[in-house]
Amino acid sequence: MAATLPVVLPGDQISPSSLPKPTKGNKPLTLGPGLQHIPPNTISTTIAGALVTDAKKNAAWVEYNSGRYTPTAGDLVIATIATGGAESFNCTITPNTPYASLPNLAFEGATRKTRPQLATNSLVYARILTANRDTAPELTCVDPSTGKSEGLGPLKGGMVFKISLGMARRLLAGRKGGVTVLGGLSEKIGFEIAIGRNGVLWVDGGNVKTTLAVGKAVQEVDEHALGPEGQKKVVSKVLRDI
């Protein structure tokens, strides 16, 4: 049985013993959503939820299911192009957050002549480069260290599905997140996905029927908090109906 994650409340101070120990090297501790550093050595919580740690990445964050997404540097998001300009696109991350800026040159191989032409309502898979209270978030579709897209960029075709913030984080956590429905479906059918930390899932199954089946399967697992056995039943039902 998996260990129960410790529950924390806003203002709690995190004990050093509860933080991850890096598996190798002296990689600095990365604090994700829900945690803040108070100099010199205090780490406290800003939201209620479950404290999650990842020793491999030397990272810690608070898992929560807030109804609103707060832009956080480093997060992967699925954004919608709202308007375009000479230097950047204005993008919507959620209806409750200000426009995010996506520079026209923040794409792999983009120059002033080859920069992408994206229409209003186009979708892009991007990473939040900067985010703070005083300025609009800035997005990028390249890895700053390599200049490569690493899977980021415009999303063509497919459909988007709304999922909870908790489900988005579980999906992005891979096996550690405990979501097996996509793995089960991928053994029999082909599809592409992109997962936004802002509670958006993009699916392209090559046709409408498959795309809808995959997206709704994830939503069912999310809405009913299904465990491994429940997810197996969802996979079997989807495969029977396709």
MARTI-549373 format. One line per 4 residues: number of its first residue (from 0); for each residue x negated, y, z of N, C-alpha, C. Coordinates in steps of 0.02 Angstrom, whole numbers, plus 50000, padded with zeros to 5 digits. Layout:
N
NUM) X/Y/Z/X/Y/Z/X/Y/Z ~ ...
// end
This chain:
242
0) 49958/49940/50000/50000/50000/50000/49956/50062/50000 ~ 49975/50111/49959/49935/50172/49955/49939/50211/50019 ~ 49884/50246/50037/49883/50286/50097/49929/50345/50090 ~ 49960/50365/50147/50005/50422/50146/49964/50486/50148
4) 49980/50533/50105/49944/50596/50103/49964/50640/50162 ~ 49917/50674/50194/49934/50717/50251/49975/50777/50228 ~ 50027/50793/50266/50070/50850/50251/50044/50912/50286 ~ 50040/50967/50250/50016/51030/50279/50069/51084/50271
8) 50064/51135/50314/50110/51191/50313/50071/51256/50301 ~ 50104/51309/50277/50069/51372/50265/50033/51397/50328 ~ 49969/51415/50321/49931/51440/50377/49890/51388/50413 ~ 49901/51324/50397/49862/51271/50429/49788/51278/50409
12) 49744/51265/50457/49673/51263/50442/49653/51191/50427 ~ 49616/51181/50373/49597/51114/50352/49531/51094/50386 ~ 49533/51038/50420/49473/51013/50453/49421/50991/50401 ~ 49357/51003/50414/49305/50980/50367/49309/50905/50354
16) 49332/50867/50404/49336/50795/50396/49390/50775/50346 ~ 49437/50821/50331/49491/50806/50284/49473/50824/50213 ~ 49417/50857/50204/49395/50878/50137/49353/50823/50105 ~ 49350/50822/50039/49313/50769/50004/49238/50774/50015
20) 49206/50717/50012/49133/50715/50014/49109/50699/49943 ~ 49070/50743/49912/49049/50731/49843/49013/50664/49836 ~ 49028/50629/49782/48998/50563/49772/48925/50567/49752 ~ 48904/50622/49722/48834/50630/49705/48818/50704/49695
24) 48755/50721/49708/48733/50790/49698/48762/50838/49750 ~ 48754/50902/49736/48778/50954/49781/48831/50997/49747 ~ 48877/50964/49712/48928/51000/49676/48971/51040/49725 ~ 48981/51105/49713/49020/51146/49760/49093/51124/49763
28) 49123/51134/49821/49193/51116/49831/49237/51161/49789 ~ 49284/51131/49753/49333/51169/49713/49400/51167/49748 ~ 49428/51226/49761/49494/51232/49793/49546/51245/49740 ~ 49598/51202/49739/49652/51210/49691/49711/51246/49722
32) 49770/51242/49689/49830/51276/49714/49846/51258/49786 ~ 49865/51309/49824/49887/51298/49893/49833/51304/49945 ~ 49770/51314/49925/49715/51320/49972/49677/51385/49960 ~ 49652/51415/50014/49613/51476/50007/49554/51474/50056
36) 49499/51506/50036/49440/51511/50078/49440/51577/50115 ~ 49432/51573/50181/49428/51633/50222/49357/51635/50252 ~ 49316/51682/50230/49246/51684/50253/49243/51687/50330 ~ 49192/51655/50361/49139/51622/50323/49153/51549/50305
40) 49188/51512/50347/49193/51439/50336/49263/51410/50344 ~ 49313/51452/50343/49381/51427/50354/49417/51415/50288 ~ 49451/51358/50283/49495/51343/50226/49564/51333/50254 ~ 49612/51372/50228/49680/51367/50253/49729/51358/50196
44) 49790/51341/50213/49841/51327/50163/49886/51388/50153 ~ 49914/51394/50093/49959/51449/50078/50030/51424/50063 ~ 50038/51359/50055/50103/51329/50040/50110/51264/50078 ~ 50172/51239/50081/50185/51175/50113/50181/51120/50061
48) 50154/51063/50081/50150/51006/50034/50102/50954/50060 ~ 50079/50911/50015/50033/50857/50034/49962/50875/50013 ~ 49914/50867/50059/49844/50882/50044/49814/50825/50003 ~ 49788/50842/49944/49759/50793/49899/49686/50810/49888
52) 49642/50758/49889/49571/50769/49878/49546/50722/49823 ~ 49494/50743/49789/49462/50704/49737/49387/50708/49748 ~ 49358/50653/49775/49287/50653/49792/49243/50659/49730 ~ 49264/50628/49675/49224/50629/49614/49215/50701/49589
56) 49269/50740/49592/49265/50809/49569/49249/50858/49626 ~ 49245/50831/49688/49235/50872/49747/49287/50929/49748 ~ 49350/50909/49743/49405/50958/49738/49460/50940/49788 ~ 49497/50991/49807/49555/50982/49852/49609/51030/49832
60) 49672/51009/49841/49728/51053/49826/49789/51029/49865 ~ 49842/51067/49863/49905/51049/49896/49956/51030/49842 ~ 49980/50969/49846/50031/50945/49800/50099/50969/49824 ~ 50136/51003/49781/50200/51030/49801/50247/51032/49742
64) 50311/51041/49756/50361/51041/49703/50399/51107/49702 ~ 50362/51161/49706/50393/51227/49703/50431/51236/49639 ~ 50484/51275/49642/50523/51287/49582/50489/51335/49534 ~ 50438/51371/49557/50403/51419/49514/50329/51404/49510
68) 50303/51411/49450/50233/51399/49439/50193/51463/49448 ~ 50138/51459/49484/50093/51515/49492/50030/51504/49451 ~ 50016/51547/49401/49957/51537/49359/49893/51533/49401 ~ 49853/51482/49387/49791/51469/49424/49735/51455/49375
72) 49678/51488/49384/49622/51478/49339/49603/51404/49335 ~ 49593/51380/49274/49574/51311/49263/49632/51266/49244 ~ 49694/51288/49256/49752/51247/49241/49763/51241/49165 ~ 49785/51183/49144/49808/51173/49076/49882/51190/49072
76) 49902/51229/49023/49971/51249/49016/49993/51245/48943 ~ 50058/51237/48934/50088/51242/48867/50122/51310/48864 ~ 50096/51354/48822/50121/51422/48818/50157/51433/48752 ~ 50203/51482/48752/50241/51500/48692/50220/51569/48668
80) 50204/51575/48604/50185/51640/48577/50246/51686/48577 ~ 50239/51744/48608/50293/51793/48610/50282/51847/48557 ~ 50223/51876/48556/50206/51927/48506/50132/51920/48489 ~ 50113/51946/48431/50044/51946/48410/50019/52017/48402
84) 49953/52026/48410/49924/52092/48402/49858/52088/48366 ~ 49824/52143/48360/49761/52145/48324/49706/52106/48359 ~ 49710/52103/48425/49656/52070/48463/49679/52006/48499 ~ 49743/52001/48514/49765/51944/48554/49839/51931/48545
88) 49860/51872/48566/49931/51853/48569/49956/51863/48639 ~ 50019/51885/48646/50053/51884/48710/50092/51818/48715 ~ 50081/51782/48770/50110/51715/48777/50153/51710/48840 ~ 50206/51671/48836/50248/51657/48893/50227/51591/48923
92) 50212/51592/48989/50196/51530/49024/50258/51503/49059 ~ 50293/51547/49094/50358/51532/49123/50400/51595/49118 ~ 50466/51589/49126/50509/51649/49123/50496/51697/49181 ~ 50461/51673/49234/50452/51713/49295/50384/51744/49301
96) 50340/51735/49252/50273/51762/49256/50262/51812/49199 ~ 50217/51861/49210/50203/51910/49156/50172/51875/49096 ~ 50175/51908/49039/50142/51882/48980/50069/51866/48995 ~ 50045/51811/48967/49974/51795/48969/49942/51816/48903
100) 49879/51834/48906/49843/51856/48846/49801/51798/48819 ~ 49807/51786/48754/49767/51735/48720/49730/51769/48663 ~ 49665/51784/48672/49627/51818/48619/49629/51780/48553 ~ 49631/51818/48498/49634/51786/48432/49573/51743/48418
104) 49517/51759/48451/49455/51722/48438/49444/51665/48487 ~ 49493/51652/48531/49486/51600/48581/49507/51531/48556 ~ 49489/51517/48493/49503/51453/48462/49438/51427/48431 ~ 49432/51361/48427/49371/51332/48399/49358/51357/48328
108) 49299/51385/48316/49280/51407/48250/49313/51470/48226 ~ 49351/51504/48269/49388/51563/48247/49342/51623/48236 ~ 49353/51659/48181/49320/51722/48168/49375/51772/48150 ~ 49357/51833/48138/49408/51883/48120/49443/51866/48054
112) 49409/51827/48012/49439/51806/47949/49477/51740/47955 ~ 49455/51697/48000/49486/51630/48004/49530/51620/48065 ~ 49541/51673/48104/49581/51666/48164/49651/51640/48146 ~ 49681/51599/48190/49746/51569/48174/49802/51621/48168
116) 49848/51608/48123/49907/51649/48116/49966/51611/48148 ~ 49985/51632/48207/50037/51596/48244/50101/51638/48247 ~ 50155/51608/48226/50220/51642/48226/50250/51644/48295 ~ 50297/51690/48306/50334/51692/48368/50367/51625/48382
120) 50364/51603/48445/50391/51540/48470/50347/51479/48453 ~ 50288/51491/48423/50241/51436/48414/50215/51415/48483 ~ 50196/51352/48488/50170/51325/48551/50094/51317/48547 ~ 50060/51330/48603/49989/51318/48607/49974/51282/48672
124) 49925/51237/48668/49900/51203/48728/49837/51239/48748 ~ 49837/51269/48807/49782/51313/48826/49762/51303/48899 ~ 49705/51330/48915/49681/51329/48984/49681/51401/49010 ~ 49701/51409/49073/49699/51476/49103/49627/51492/49121
128) 49601/51545/49090/49532/51565/49101/49525/51607/49163 ~ 49569/51657/49170/49569/51699/49230/49641/51711/49252 ~ 49651/51718/49317/49717/51733/49344/49709/51765/49412 ~ 49738/51824/49420/49739/51857/49485/49801/51901/49488
132) 49812/51930/49546/49874/51968/49557/49875/52034/49520 ~ 49817/52061/49503/49814/52129/49476/49816/52133/49400 ~ 49800/52078/49366/49799/52080/49293/49836/52019/49265 ~ 49856/52024/49202/49890/51969/49169/49842/51910/49160
136) 49866/51848/49164/49822/51791/49153/49793/51793/49083 ~ 49732/51767/49076/49700/51760/49010/49693/51686/48994 ~ 49711/51667/48933/49708/51598/48911/49651/51588/48861 ~ 49631/51525/48854/49582/51507/48803/49599/51438/48776
140) 49582/51427/48713/49592/51362/48682/49526/51328/48665 ~ 49473/51349/48699/49408/51317/48691/49376/51307/48759 ~ 49330/51259/48763/49289/51250/48822/49234/51302/48820 ~ 49231/51348/48868/49181/51402/48865/49109/51377/48860
144) 49095/51317/48887/49027/51292/48888/49006/51261/48822 ~ 49055/51239/48782/49039/51205/48719/49065/51240/48657 ~ 49116/51282/48666/49147/51315/48608/49193/51268/48570 ~ 49204/51207/48595/49246/51158/48562/49317/51160/48592
148) 49365/51137/48552/49435/51141/48574/49450/51090/48629 ~ 49417/51033/48629/49430/50981/48679/49504/50965/48685 ~ 49539/50963/48627/49610/50945/48627/49657/51004/48634 ~ 49630/51063/48645/49672/51123/48652/49685/51154/48584
152) 49737/51196/48581/49753/51231/48518/49826/51229/48502 ~ 49846/51250/48442/49916/51250/48423/49946/51180/48425 ~ 50009/51175/48446/50046/51112/48447/50098/51116/48391 ~ 50091/51071/48343/50135/51072/48285/50183/51013/48287
156) 50247/51027/48272/50297/50974/48275/50313/50955/48347 ~ 50342/50896/48355/50357/50872/48422/50413/50911/48456 ~ 50422/50897/48520/50474/50929/48561/50446/50940/48631 ~ 50475/50988/48667/50454/51001/48736/50509/50978/48783
160) 50487/50955/48842/50532/50931/48894/50512/50963/48960 ~ 50562/50985/48998/50549/51015/49063/50537/50960/49114 ~ 50484/50965/49153/50470/50919/49207/50452/50960/49269 ~ 50454/50927/49327/50438/50962/49389/50364/50976/49392
164) 50345/51025/49433/50274/51041/49441/50236/50982/49471 ~ 50269/50946/49516/50237/50887/49545/50224/50833/49494 ~ 50272/50821/49450/50262/50771/49397/50207/50792/49349 ~ 50204/50857/49333/50150/50881/49289/50082/50866/49320
168) 50075/50880/49384/50010/50868/49416/49996/50793/49419 ~ 50046/50752/49432/50035/50679/49434/50013/50654/49366 ~ 50044/50678/49313/50025/50656/49245/49953/50677/49230 ~ 49934/50737/49249/49867/50761/49236/49815/50725/49279
172) 49837/50695/49334/49790/50659/49378/49774/50589/49352 ~ 49806/50568/49297/49791/50502/49269/49815/50446/49315 ~ 49775/50394/49322/49795/50336/49362/49809/50354/49434 ~ 49772/50403/49460/49781/50422/49530/49851/50450/49542
176) 49883/50476/49489/49949/50504/49497/50005/50453/49503 ~ 49991/50391/49487/50041/50338/49495/50096/50337/49443 ~ 50087/50372/49387/50138/50371/49333/50115/50321/49280 ~ 50152/50267/49273/50133/50213/49227/50178/50209/49166
180) 50231/50248/49164/50280/50242/49111/50250/50255/49042 ~ 50206/50305/49037/50176/50321/48972/50129/50266/48949 ~ 50091/50238/48996/50047/50183/48978/50085/50123/48954 ~ 50141/50108/48987/50182/50052/48966/50211/50061/48896
184) 50235/50122/48882/50264/50136/48817/50211/50135/48762 ~ 50151/50160/48778/50098/50164/48726/50073/50096/48704 ~ 50088/50043/48742/50067/49976/48721/50108/49952/48660 ~ 50166/49982/48650/50210/49958/48596/50225/50012/48544
188) 50224/50075/48564/50240/50128/48516/50187/50182/48519 ~ 50179/50218/48464/50129/50271/48460/50159/50340/48469 ~ 50125/50382/48506/50149/50451/48516/50091/50493/48542 ~ 50098/50559/48535/50050/50606/48563/50085/50647/48617
192) 50047/50666/48668/50075/50708/48721/50027/50763/48739 ~ 50053/50816/48768/50014/50869/48800/50052/50887/48864 ~ 50015/50893/48918/50046/50904/48984/50027/50973/49010 ~ 50076/51014/49023/50064/51081/49050/50076/51083/49124
196) 50028/51111/49161/50036/51117/49234/50095/51163/49250 ~ 50119/51200/49201/50176/51245/49212/50243/51208/49205 ~ 50242/51141/49207/50304/51103/49207/50333/51091/49138 ~ 50289/51085/49088/50310/51074/49019/50273/51013/48991
200) 50310/50969/48961/50281/50910/48928/50298/50914/48853 ~ 50246/50909/48811/50256/50907/48739/50245/50837/48714 ~ 50292/50812/48673/50287/50744/48647/50298/50746/48572 ~ 50257/50707/48535/50268/50698/48463/50263/50622/48450
204) 50320/50592/48438/50322/50521/48424/50326/50504/48351 ~ 50318/50554/48307/50321/50542/48236/50390/50546/48206 ~ 50441/50538/48249/50510/50545/48228/50552/50565/48288 ~ 50611/50591/48276/50652/50618/48330/50671/50566/48381
208) 50689/50506/48359/50712/50454/48405/50657/50435/48455 ~ 50597/50423/48430/50542/50403/48474/50522/50461/48520 ~ 50520/50521/48492/50502/50580/48532/50551/50589/48590 ~ 50615/50586/48576/50665/50593/48628/50660/50538/48680
212) 50648/50477/48657/50645/50420/48703/50587/50427/48752 ~ 50530/50448/48728/50471/50456/48772/50483/50513/48821 ~ 50505/50571/48796/50516/50628/48840/50568/50616/48893 ~ 50623/50584/48874/50676/50571/48923/50655/50517/48973
216) 50612/50471/48952/50587/50420/48998/50547/50452/49054 ~ 50504/50500/49036/50465/50536/49087/50511/50576/49132 ~ 50561/50609/49104/50608/50648/49144/50646/50603/49193 ~ 50664/50543/49171/50701/50497/49215/50657/50476/49274
220) 50594/50459/49261/50548/50442/49314/50540/50500/49363 ~ 50537/50560/49336/50529/50620/49377/50591/50633/49420 ~ 50649/50633/49389/50711/50651/49424/50729/50601/49478 ~ 50713/50537/49468/50732/50485/49515/50674/50461/49558
224) 50616/50493/49551/50556/50476/49590/50543/50401/49588 ~ 50542/50373/49529/50535/50300/49520/50464/50277/49533 ~ 50459/50221/49568/50395/50190/49581/50376/50143/49524 ~ 50325/50101/49534/50302/50056/49480/50355/50011/49451
228) 50396/49980/49494/50447/49934/49469/50501/49971/49430 ~ 50521/50029/49456/50571/50069/49421/50546/50092/49354 ~ 50482/50109/49350/50454/50132/49287/50450/50075/49236 ~ 50437/50014/49260/50436/49956/49215/50505/49946/49183
232) 50558/49957/49223/50625/49949/49197/50640/50003/49144 ~ 50617/50063/49156/50626/50117/49107/50591/50099/49042 ~ 50529/50074/49047/50492/50055/48987/50529/50001/48949 ~ 50553/49949/48984/50589/49895/48951/50652/49920/48915
236) 50688/49965/48948/50749/49992/48918/50734/50032/48855 ~ 50682/50074/48859/50664/50115/48801/50644/50071/48742 ~ 50603/50021/48755/50579/49977/48702/50635/49936/48671 ~ 50686/49920/48710/50744/49883/48683/50785/49928/48637
240) 50789/49992/48655/50833/50037/48618/50802/50067/48555 ~ 50736/50067/48552/50703/50097/48493/50705/50048/48434
// end
